């Protein structure tokens, strides 16, 4: 049986299935102090000829502090 994309339901996803712009929220916990925060970001996944380039850019949000811009490649 095939789904609307012609794939079998139990087929492993291909990396191209993840190409594009994603939104994410990551829970951040400081285990020394117990402080909790979150990182809210946009993630771009772009094919680069070998695999994919990953780039996230967003804000780290901690209670009582201004948002801190952060990014990772």
HUCOR-V84298 format. One record per backbone hydrogen bond with DSSP energy under -0.5 kcal/mol. NH is the residue of the N-H (numbers start at 1). CO is the residue of the C=O. E is the energy in kcal/mol with one decimal. If there is no record, write none. Layout:
NH & CO & E
NH & CO & E
//
This chain:
3 & 7 & -2.9
6 & 3 & -1.8
9 & 1 & -0.7
11 & 8 & -2.0
17 & 14 & -2.2
18 & 15 & -2.0
19 & 16 & -0.9
20 & 45 & -2.4
22 & 43 & -3.0
24 & 41 & -2.6
26 & 39 & -2.7
28 & 37 & -2.5
30 & 35 & -2.8
31 & 29 & -0.9
34 & 30 & -3.2
37 & 28 & -2.6
38 & 61 & -2.0
39 & 26 & -2.6
40 & 38 & -0.5
40 & 59 & -2.2
41 & 24 & -2.5
42 & 57 & -2.5
43 & 22 & -3.1
44 & 55 & -2.9
45 & 20 & -2.5
45 & 43 & -0.5
46 & 44 & -0.5
46 & 53 & -2.1
48 & 51 & -1.5
49 & 51 & -0.5
53 & 46 & -3.2
55 & 44 & -1.8
56 & 72 & -3.0
57 & 42 & -2.2
58 & 70 & -2.8
59 & 40 & -2.3
60 & 68 & -3.1
61 & 38 & -3.5
61 & 59 & -0.6
62 & 60 & -0.6
63 & 36 & -0.6
65 & 62 & -1.9
68 & 60 & -2.2
69 & 67 & -0.5
70 & 58 & -2.5
72 & 56 & -2.3
//
